[in-house]
Amino acid sequence: MRSARFAVSAMALALTGGVAAAAYAKGPQEQSIQNEDQQKPNTEKQTPRTMNDLWGSKDATSKASDPRTAWFTHDRYAMFIHWSLFSQAASTWKGKKYYGIAEWLMHPAMANISKDDYATLANDFDPKSFDANAWVDFFKRAGIKNVVITAKHHDGFAMFKSKADRFNIVDATPYKRDPLKELANACHRADIRFGFYYSQYQDWREQGSAAVAWDDPQQKHSFDDYFKRKALPQVRELLKNYGPISVVWFDTPGTMGEKYSRELVHMVKKYQPKALINSRIGNGVGDYATYGDNEVPRVSPPGVWEAVDTTNDSWGYSVTDYNWKSPEELLHRLISTSARGGTYMINMGPRPDGTFPDIPKAALLDVGDWLTHHGETIYGAGRSPWSIAQPWGDVTTGKDGMYLHVFDWPVSGTHSIALYGLQGKVRRAHLMAGGADLTVTTDGDWTRITVPDRRPDGLVPVVALEMDGAYQVKDADVIASEVNSSLIAERAKCWECKYTPIGWMERFGEWKAANSLTDWKPGSKATWNAEVQKLGIYKLRVDFSVNSTADFSQWEVGVGDQRYTFEAHYTGEREVQNRTGRRQFWGALDPRYRRQDVGAVTLDAGAQTITIRPLTTDGTAASVKVTALRLEPMGLRVEAVSDR
Ligand code: FHN
């Protein structure tokens, strides 16, 4: 599996302290961060320099055919819950509001709270309204099949009764109950799978962990001490005391040595042989791959994998983050992940009182309603036979054929959706919401399904395409005539340019991904061989990030034998890494992607080669990051256009 090389980030650098940051300009705060792990490394590997180093390799041991993972691939839809002491603070500290991921509030990159001060949150943490049965009732209605909850996050606080460490919800708070026990029992009663999150490498409370024990610069213990005294015993408690565990979800393994990853695997196998382990256990010994935060891959990855996403931008509850995703957005992301063959785990951050915020709850219930009528298109459904999305939506497969999830209903032309390269016999097409059979026509390699003019109600209409026997597809890039199409970076052929997975943080810890074509040189070009459905005029637009150096660089898009030149304009790429309350230069650029109009271009029907290349030869175009070309039908008749 191709591993992403995310840019050096403040988050990773903040964790690694002085070592990795040495090559970069640093603020005094970062220089003071010490970490014994760096002084006495527990592994031959370097300290994590990038967020991908921190997430560890996505390599995993399971094959898609592994029967142990069958339930995971079948169920496709899981709920992630970030709930701990950070929920009590909810991104505020001493009257000040913080922005970024709420569970990192304690860290110097946010409020920089000492261990003792942070621990005082426990005095008031009393989630009296927590009701495990009510949670499970909500999960059921939302269509959730598996739940993964934070047992211990980086702050070191255990949300369960732990004999290994008294900094836990039973011993250190007025609540005195074990919510994980109650939740595990309620999930098991309701036939929902139960798993836990455990931060094995970072524990900001513990000396010797990969933590930045920032108020304790003189680390007296080793990582091994922390691991044996706290991490391993706590994981053992969780494996032994909470009934069947579906998933053990580790996080940010960083440079943790392989022997530690293997020791954890050994323990999981011993007590919960059926439990699956995600790749963030580190060192390639997990069962399945976890993608980067908030990343839904655009090309189907091989093997068993999941996308992890959150209902807003933070994982823990935050009073400063109310950027909730709409039901439609959540459903699109669930469908896209399923279509690429993955499992979608969506996160909620409960309030400190143990209830869920209303808006994401309502949004997930809407998705659940949709699933009661369309569940077969997700649960147990196969990935799309095409490795990328369709211009109008995305496809999953069932035993009788395909489910066509229509995100963009065609509103002009013949009101049809088109599939390129479908080889096989269509028996019948119909809307899952009911109604007459839909007309299916073929024209060369194109299969066209005529849909009603009026979009059916509901979050995402689905056309069931029943096939007669086996079928195959040609996996081509396409440009549709009735909806907008994207040619994505992952599918381009690069000549003297590079395909680079790009990730960055919007606000602190809020990871975004936009994989791109980069490293342009004079003579570079990237090409797509696309199948154009119909001769027509299309608005060509480019999705890219252009820094100030590349402002006004000149580019050309070639379509067949036509050439369209344009000037790239600065998209506002940030030369600072934004951090809460401060702007701190880290030496790395944060991209900012924008869509720039190039103009109206004429496309002939059939196979077309589309090329983008820089014309500027002085090197200033090098840093431009192109993530996609867009082609949007303009609804013009070609004969009406005399120029070009
Ligand atoms: O640092 C954590 C973060 O707080 C959150 O738990 C996410 C969820 O995937 N994992 C880490 C960063 O990737």
Residues whose N, C-alpha, C, O or C-beta is under 5 A from the ligand:
A	BS01	FHN	E103 D251 D293 V308 W315
